[in-house]
Amino acid sequence: MSASPGAVVGLTLMCIVVLIVSIGTKTNSQTTAIDTTHRPQKIQTEPPVETQPAPEETQTITIYISGAVKTPGVYELPAQSRVIDAVRKAQELTENADANTINLAQPLSDGQHIHIPAKGEKPKPPTGNASTQNIPTNTCVDLKTASLTELTSLKGIGEKTAQRILDYRNEHGIKQPQDLLNIDGIGQKTYRRLETGLCK
């Protein structure tokens, strides 16, 4: 028996519907697989590590102050210090200090030598070293005002002899360089050796 034309058309339509449904199901499954494969993954990041700021270093300078101050010597001062800070560290000026020749506001540098002249002292001529030119300095040692350190800078004078000079000055006073000959341990030979370094 041959199928009627209506049955053939119905069977054809049914096959087309089944084919369409099959293709749609396959497409959906592929899309789902693609979406799953290409889904972006969350990247785990570690929180930033907080760093503590490094403590600031306290900068200091070392200076030497001599001359007409109460306690001359080597001192450590904060950076950016000025001459006035060095004078205060040395227990202020003595009564015979020539304050008019001092720039108390001048900044200091590490290793600087500051000499505070006494009244009547002759300033030292420039030597080309800026660190020793900030304040007038001496070419000679003034026996009337010299410290122990300054006296030991003289040729042939050690610390013990320098101390005897200070003791003699405190008791008798020194009016002229020749007065050194009255001190034990200083003879003509020693005096001639150190005479050129003394203020007249």
Steps between C-alpha positions, in 0.01 A plus 500: 500500500628843417489776762264781440649842417377640833681232697822569310478868572431439869790259530730751331395779736554276801853417383577871452376584852707219654807620307449860615459396864809282481711782353377748766581262787851442368561872459388573858729233640799641311422853618484380858832321464662811350363724774631263766841475339551872447350623826756744654664374816539719804865593567590498867720790600686534826437816702787754481758466772523814712856620546606699801686822414868487591582708807675825422867507595605778731788677327772663707820690438821516701668837550794641697459832678796680657600841627298725726234252614469351846544135398672467161510157344350258249120473501230314312207713385187440292533567130393850395650644821646849504789671678270605786427130570872422523554795736219378725646149498831649616326671795481847340766762429756623751504861614791590273347350183481736205130445424498765226711280270275193530214414267285299738243423227746331266422132416752236604640205307642166611864519611501877529738684734347808660736735676351776715754783515570698813500877500816627333574171320626523144293294254672222310543567126302278257654159430264382228306266728145630527422293806750697708424845358146546628626674814820698549783280622854549629842436352639509852407375845403768750637393839244721675200309365632171355336173595683178588447372145643815346805494724579140408503606133822694571829333417655328799194542726334186626184471707680513836697812408186659356320437829787665691463804273129519581569464874763775484266727304218449749728582793729771364363602163705517180586845372758405237628180336828519696302420815506137386863483613375521859322164460671174587584295192533796264856613438664718239518216247131414533401865499688572175328203337146615586555876489404533133154358573418751776311824467716794599 
